[in-house]
């Protein structure tokens, strides 16, 4: 059975489902914010625990969201936390 986009939209409204979209332009800096220099440009990473990287994001859930944080060692490329 093949159904169209409009029928899917109607069914989603009847079931109370909503689509979660990414918000556009969230990575663009605001005017007036200071731009910091990249301090690791000429650094040679030669041993563990010399440079760590971190990232944080959130995951939407049925009721709210949860945060996901990752800390990675650049030399070994292992997940620290």
C-alpha positions as CSV (number, residue, x, y, z in Angstrom):
1,X,0.0,0.0,0.0
2,X,1.5,3.4,-1.0
3,X,0.4,6.5,0.7
4,X,1.3,10.2,0.1
5,X,3.0,12.8,2.2
6,X,-0.3,14.5,3.0
7,X,-1.9,11.3,4.3
8,X,1.1,10.7,6.5
9,X,0.8,14.3,7.9
10,X,-2.9,13.8,8.6
11,X,-2.3,10.5,10.4
12,X,0.5,12.1,12.5
13,X,-1.9,14.9,13.5
14,X,-4.5,12.4,14.5
15,X,-2.0,10.4,16.6
16,X,-0.5,13.6,18.2
17,X,3.0,13.0,16.7
18,X,5.3,15.9,15.9
19,X,8.5,16.0,13.9
20,X,11.7,17.3,15.6
21,X,13.7,19.4,13.2
22,X,17.2,20.9,13.7
23,X,17.2,24.6,14.1
24,X,19.0,26.4,11.3
25,X,22.2,28.4,11.7
26,X,22.9,27.3,15.3
27,X,26.7,27.3,14.7
28,X,27.0,30.8,13.4
29,X,28.6,33.2,15.9
30,X,26.7,36.2,17.0
31,X,28.0,39.6,16.0
32,X,30.2,41.2,18.7
33,X,31.4,37.9,20.2
34,X,35.1,37.5,20.5
35,X,36.8,35.0,18.3
36,X,39.5,33.1,20.2
37,X,42.7,31.8,18.5
38,X,43.3,28.1,17.9
39,X,46.0,27.3,20.5
40,X,46.8,23.8,19.3
41,X,47.7,24.6,15.7
42,X,51.5,24.0,15.9
43,X,51.4,21.6,18.9
44,X,52.7,18.1,18.3
45,X,50.7,15.6,20.3
46,X,53.3,13.0,21.4
47,X,52.0,11.4,24.6
48,X,48.8,10.4,26.3
49,X,47.0,12.9,28.6
50,X,48.6,15.8,26.8
51,X,45.5,17.0,24.9
52,X,41.9,16.2,25.6
53,X,38.8,17.1,23.6
54,X,35.3,17.4,24.8
55,X,31.9,17.6,23.2
56,X,28.4,18.0,24.6
57,X,25.0,17.5,23.0
58,X,21.5,16.8,24.0
59,X,19.2,14.0,23.0
60,X,15.5,14.7,22.8
61,X,13.4,12.2,24.8
62,X,9.7,11.6,25.2
63,X,9.6,13.9,28.2
64,X,12.4,16.5,27.9
65,X,16.0,15.7,27.0
66,X,19.2,14.2,28.3
67,X,22.8,15.5,27.9
68,X,25.5,13.4,26.3
69,X,29.1,14.5,27.2
70,X,32.2,12.9,25.7
71,X,35.9,13.4,26.8
72,X,38.5,12.0,24.4
73,X,42.3,11.7,24.7
74,X,43.8,12.9,21.3
75,X,46.9,10.7,21.4
76,X,45.2,7.4,22.2
77,X,41.8,8.3,20.8
78,X,40.2,6.6,23.8
79,X,37.0,7.7,25.5
80,X,37.9,9.0,29.0
81,X,34.5,9.8,30.2
